Amino acid sequence: MTLKTALKMTAAAASLAVLAGCASTSALEEVRMTAESAQADAAEARSMASQALNTANQAQRDAQAALQMSEQNREEMSRQFQRSMQK
C-alpha cells in the first residue's frame, strides 16, 4: 500500500467517522425531541387529570349538598304530615 493510498483510506475513514458522528448526533437529537414531547404529553395528562379530579370533587360536594337538602325536605314533609294528622 502506498502512502497516497493510505492517505486516501485515512481520509475516507475520517469522513465515515464524521458522518457516523453526525448520524449519532442526529439520532440523539431525535431521541431528545421525543423525550421532550413525551414530557409535554405527560404534563398535559397531569393537568387534565387534575382538572378531572377537581370536577369530580365539586360533583361530590354538590351531591352531598343535594342529599342534605333532600333529607331536610323529607323531614319537613314528615313534620307537615304529622301536623296535618293532628288536626
C-alpha positions as CSV (number, residue, x, y, z in Angstrom):
1,M,0.0,0.0,0.0
2,T,1.4,3.3,-1.0
3,L,1.4,6.5,1.1
4,K,-1.1,8.0,-1.3
5,T,-3.5,5.0,-0.9
6,A,-3.0,5.1,2.8
7,L,-3.9,8.8,2.9
8,K,-7.0,8.2,0.8
9,M,-8.1,5.4,3.1
10,T,-7.5,7.5,6.1
11,A,-9.4,10.4,4.6
12,A,-12.3,8.0,3.7
13,A,-12.3,6.5,7.2
14,A,-12.3,10.0,8.7
15,S,-15.2,11.0,6.5
16,L,-17.1,7.9,7.6
17,A,-16.4,8.7,11.2
18,V,-17.6,12.2,10.8
19,L,-20.8,11.0,9.1
20,A,-21.3,8.4,11.8
21,G,-20.9,11.2,14.4
22,C,-23.4,13.3,12.6
23,A,-25.8,10.4,12.4
24,S,-25.3,9.8,16.1
25,T,-25.9,13.4,16.9
26,S,-28.9,13.4,14.7
27,A,-30.2,10.3,16.4
28,L,-29.6,11.8,19.8
29,E,-31.4,15.0,18.9
30,E,-34.4,12.9,17.7
31,V,-34.4,11.0,21.0
32,R,-34.2,14.3,22.9
33,M,-37.1,15.7,20.9
34,T,-39.1,12.6,21.5
35,A,-38.4,12.7,25.2
36,E,-39.4,16.4,25.4
37,S,-42.6,15.6,23.5
38,A,-43.3,12.8,26.0
39,Q,-42.7,15.1,28.9
40,A,-45.1,17.7,27.4
41,D,-47.7,15.0,26.9
42,A,-47.3,13.8,30.5
43,A,-47.6,17.3,31.8
44,E,-50.8,17.8,29.7
45,A,-52.2,14.5,31.0
46,R,-51.4,15.5,34.6
47,S,-53.2,18.8,34.0
48,M,-56.2,17.1,32.6
49,A,-56.2,14.6,35.5
50,S,-56.1,17.4,37.9
51,Q,-59.0,19.2,36.2
52,A,-61.0,15.9,36.2
53,L,-60.3,15.4,39.9
54,N,-61.4,19.0,40.7
55,T,-64.6,18.4,38.7
56,A,-65.2,15.1,40.5
57,N,-64.7,16.7,43.9
58,Q,-67.1,19.5,43.0
59,A,-69.7,17.0,41.8
60,Q,-69.3,15.1,45.1
61,R,-69.8,18.3,47.1
62,D,-72.9,19.1,45.0
63,A,-74.3,15.6,45.5
64,Q,-73.7,15.8,49.3
65,A,-75.5,19.2,49.4
66,A,-78.4,17.8,47.3
67,L,-78.6,14.8,49.7
68,Q,-78.6,17.1,52.7
69,M,-81.4,19.2,51.2
70,S,-83.4,16.1,50.3
71,E,-83.1,14.9,53.9
72,Q,-84.2,18.3,55.2
73,N,-87.1,18.4,52.8
74,R,-88.2,14.8,53.8
75,E,-88.0,15.8,57.5
76,E,-90.1,19.0,56.8
77,M,-92.6,17.0,54.8
78,S,-92.8,14.5,57.7
79,R,-93.4,17.2,60.2
80,Q,-96.1,18.8,58.0
81,F,-97.8,15.4,57.6
82,Q,-97.7,14.9,61.4
83,R,-99.3,18.3,61.9
84,S,-102.0,17.6,59.3
85,M,-102.8,14.3,61.1
86,Q,-103.1,16.1,64.4
87,K,-105.8,18.4,63.2
